[in-house]
Amino acid sequence: MRQPTTVGDDDLAPDGAEAGDPAVIPEARGTGRRLRGAVAYHLGTAIVSGDHAPGDVLMSEADGSVALNVSRGVYREAIRTLVAKGLVASRPRTGTVVQPRHRWNLLDPDVLTWTFSGQPDMAVVRSLFELRVMVEPWAASMAAERRTRADIKAMRTALAAMARHGLDHVAGQAADCAFHDAILRATGNDYLAVLTTSIGTAVTMTTQFKQRSRALPRDPIPEHRRVLDAIVAGDGVAAAAAMHVLVDKALEDTRQAME
């Protein structure tokens, strides 16, 4: 089991802080929710990456707070965050134990973010895209039948922003997320709409992951435009087929990035 290291500015990066000297005392640079998020990120990424295996016992509140240079309250709240996401369980006399993977809330946006913070296992990536290919083509087909003018406007606005900013820019990535969100919402199915945050996070994180070591291998805008055109035309079969191609190509891009 890897021993935790001091939480420094790099661990606060998900909240937008600039990286700096890891020896800086966190309390001097952030408080409250920011620190709790940093500790949860630190421990969460260690768990999903396999540094802490199922069955491992994390440091106690007293030891963990000292090791990470945070207050006991901050460490306690971070552990509660991990418990809520299914990554760990707190047991009397045993301590905080890492749970088996099947107990994790894998679609939680934070868990997805932590998964792609390191080098995710290809089996995990494949499973995520298998879920997307089961959900999104069917959602595109339903959206083609049920979309409203407002839905179409939201998709067009998102696609225009993607083309304007590009997916190498945070604004373009946000627009990509909004495009997929708009399709799920256009289904009129509340249960599918619940997946918007999870699917959107998956789209954003895989896009960022693909660009770590090189530029995107291709322009994905044409695939998105074909999906939109089919939805606007009310052609559910074409919309589903276009979305299937979009997700398949995204998986291939991710696989190449991992290689």
Secondary structure, 3 states (H helix, E strand, C coil): CCCCCCCCHHHHHHHCCCCCCCCCCHHHCCCCHHHHHHHHHHHHHHHHCCCCCCCCECCCHHHHHHHCCCCHHHHHHHHHHHHHCCCEEEECCCEEEECCHHHCCCCCHHHHHHHCCCCCCHHHHHHHHHHHHHHHHHHHHHHHHHCCHHHHHHHHHHHHHHHHHCCCCHHHHHHHHHHHHHHHHHCCCHHHHCCHHHHHHHHHHHHHHHCCCCCCCCCCHHHHHHHHHHHHHCCHHHHHHHHHHHHHHHHHHHHHHHC
